[in-house]
């Protein structure tokens, strides 16, 4: 039986997979809109969404697997 820590990290991994899928979907939508001549504001909005998803992925990864320096910062 997995430990509570392993179950918790498994949940984080599941969320990270969902974020990766969302990022792929945003990228595909962005390409489709650009190809179809959608307004620049829509394409730019999707670009921002990609950046936010990238940042959230990095934040969540660093929280789940912090370096020693990050552990100290997160403990404060």
N, C-alpha and C positions, 0 to 999 in steps of 0.2 A: 504494500500500500504506500503510495507516495506521501511524503511529508507535507505539512501545511505550506512550507516554503515552496516546494515543488509545484503544488497545486496553484499557489498564488502566481508564481512565475509562468505557469501554463496559461493562466488567464491573461496575463500581460502579452504573452506570445500570440494568443488568439486575437487580441485587440490590434497588435502590430500587423498581423495578417490582413485584418479588415482595413487598416490604414493603407497598406500596400495595394490592396484591391481598389480602394477608393482613388488612390493616386493614379493607378493605371486607367481607371474610368475617366478621371478628369483629363488625363493626357489624350485619351482617345477622343473625347468630346471636343477638346481644344483643336485637335487636328481636323476633325470633321467641320467644325464651325469655320476654321480658317479656309479650308478647301471650298466651302460653300459661300464664302464671302460675307459671313456674319459681321455685324458691327464690331469695331475694334474694342469697344467697352465690354462686350461679352467675352471676347477672347482674353482680354486683360484680367477680367474677373476670375476666369478659370486659372490663369497664371498665378494670381494671388492665392487661390485655393491650393494649388500645387505647393507653393512656398509654405503655406500654413501647415499642410499635411506633412511636409518634410521636417519642419520644425517640431511638430508634435511627435513624430516618429523618433527624432533624436532625443527629445526631452524624455520620452517614455523609456527609451533604451537606456539612457544614462541614469534614470531613476531605478530601473530594474537591475542594472549592472554597473553601479557607480565605481569610479576609480577611488583610491584612498582619499585624494583631495576632495572629490565630490561627496564622498561619505561624510567627511567633516563638515562641508558646507551644508549638506542636507540635514544634518543633525542639529544645526543651529536654529 
